[in-house]
């Protein structure tokens, strides 16, 4: 970051590249990002936000005092990160806790999406399609491990490639999740659901629907899987003894048990909901995930140097909702909000149609 005091357009461009190179060549390529992420995901996100915010401030030509303040905050957090990683050998208990946190944190989100899909299939007597979802999860897990290995061995000095892949994966998931949420919420009205059942329940799901379900569950697992493997790779590297490796394994097993418990609760509680609350819950959850993924997916593309961020003043950063103060991340989220309002208007309009016309309109769904 030595050139952040730029005085010309050329120097400003060099300074931007310097900051991005620092992020990819030092923060990511040295394994620092994964080591921090395996211990404190929120702190890792905060460090990444400093880099992105500094680039956006420079691009916007903000006053030097703002650049100084942001650079100072980044420097302070980097010193804290170095201190965190230089505390000496981790204890068995800390390794167990870090391992537990990784699998629960990274696995819970994917699990909830897959569980919602499974609950929908069970709710509608499509038990024969559950094998398809299991296959998608297995394929996603294998692909996650393969991707992590490729990035670790081949793209060690190209962190941008990993960010771009994560961003593209999330944006594809946005499209799938939005259309699934719309389909589910459009069935909230009991007349429409009854009409759909009468026309479709005796037939198999269409090929397009099956592909959509498979791809949605695959993406939900895949986008978390590769990062999880990389976090564990970094954590195992910090274990200096057999007991340390056993502690990591124990944390992983305990985390899997907790995820299994969450799966069973989701699987056997949501499916018992009456139709209207069921569709509202599952459809609303998938829309929320689409909204979050839209912001985070574009942020990954920004961090992958696909384009530079444009700072929007007055917008708070709410990372758990995928809200960031950048025009590029907010734009797809605004589009999703508009699409949701249009979908709501269409749904309400359809709900006022006669039942006979409803059956006719959805006979091709």
Helices and strands as residue ranges (DSSP letters): H 9-21, I 22-28, H 32-37, H 41-59, H 64-85, H 92-123, G 127-129, H 130-153, H 159-185, H 190-200, H 207-238, H 242-269, G 270-272, H 275-303, G 319-321, H 327-350, H 355-361
